[in-house]
Amino acid sequence: MQRILSSFNQALRQTIFVLGLMLLISISSSFLFVQQSSYADPYSATKLTPEEKIDRAYEYNEAAGIQEERREEVYEQAIKDSKTPQTVEKAYERELKAEKVQEPNIIEKAEKVIEKVTSK
């Protein structure tokens, strides 16, 4: 009789232990798939004013600040140019002139050097 009670007691302890482990595993696995809250706001950059964007760029790097200023100037100029068709045409002509004024790129320089070398 004592054997039966001791084996029954042991089986009951093992069953409770196994059920406890299963409960622990199921509870802990439910926390794995909970999405963590994000502190980053993807839309915060769009809420900044142009001056704040420039200041933020200067905090990062001086070159980035200068680039942001130029970007803002170009944006304001594009807004002004889009008002009437005449200003759109003037902006197009201004951009064509700017492309012609640019320095020759490395390929054009190499072609000139090759022409000089081969002609002599």
N, C-alpha and C positions, 0 to 999 in steps of 0.2 A: 504494500500500500504506500509505503514511503517512497519507493522507487517511482511509482506512478505519479505521486504528487510532485516529487522533485523534477521529473521529466516534464510534467505539465507546467510547472513553475518556470523551468528553463525555456520551454517553447513559448510561453507567454511573454517572458522578458525579451526573447529574440524577436518576436512579432512586434512588440511595442518599439523596440530599437529600430527595426526595419521601417516601420511606419513613420517613426520620428524622422529618420534620415530622408525618406521619400518626401515628407512634408517640408523639411528644410530645403531640399533640392528644388522642389516646385516653387517655393516662395522666392528663393534666390534667383531662379531662372526668370521669374517674372520681372525682376528689377533689371535684368540685362537688356531688355528690349524697350525700356523707357527712354525716350529721347531726351537728352540733356538740353536744358535751356541755353540758348545762344545769347551771348552778350554783344555780339557784333550786329550792328544795324546796317544792312546793305544799302539802305536808302539815305543814310546820313550824308553822304557826299553830294547828293542832289539837293539837299536842303540848305547847303551853304551858299552864302552870297558870294559874288565874284571876289570881293576884297578878302573874305575869309579863306577862299580857295587859294588866293595868292599868298596870304600870310602862312597858310598851312604848308604850301610848297616851299616857301623860304625857310621854314623850320626844318624841313627835310634836307634841302640842299639849295644853295644859291642858284645853281644852274636850273634847277627845277622851277624855282621862283621866277626866273627870267623867262623861261619857256611858258609858264602859266600866264605871265603878263602879256606876252606876244599872242598867245592863243586868245586871250580876252579881247585884245585890240582887234585881231582879225575877225572875231565874232561880232563885235560892235560895228566894224566896217561892213561886214556882210549884211547886217540888219539895215544899215543906212542904204546900202546899195540895192537892197531888194524892194525899196519903196516905190520906185518908178522904173519903167523899161529903159529910159535913157541912162540912168545910173547903172543899170545892169550891163548895158553895152560898154559904158566907160570902165567898169570894173573888169570886164572881159579883156578890153584893150590893155588895161594896166597890167593884168596878169600875163598877157602875151609879151609885153615889153620886159617884164621881170624875168621871163624865161629866156629871152634873148640876151639879157645883160649878165646872166649867170656866168661864172667862170667855167672854162672848158673842163670837162671831167677827165679822169686819168686816161681813158681810152683815146680821147681826142689828142691829148698831150703825147701819148705814145705814138699815135699815127704821125704827128708832126715830126717827132724825133726820128722815126723810121724813114720818112720822106727825106729828111736832111741827110741821114746816113747813106741811103741808097742813091741819092742824086750826086754825091761826091764820089 
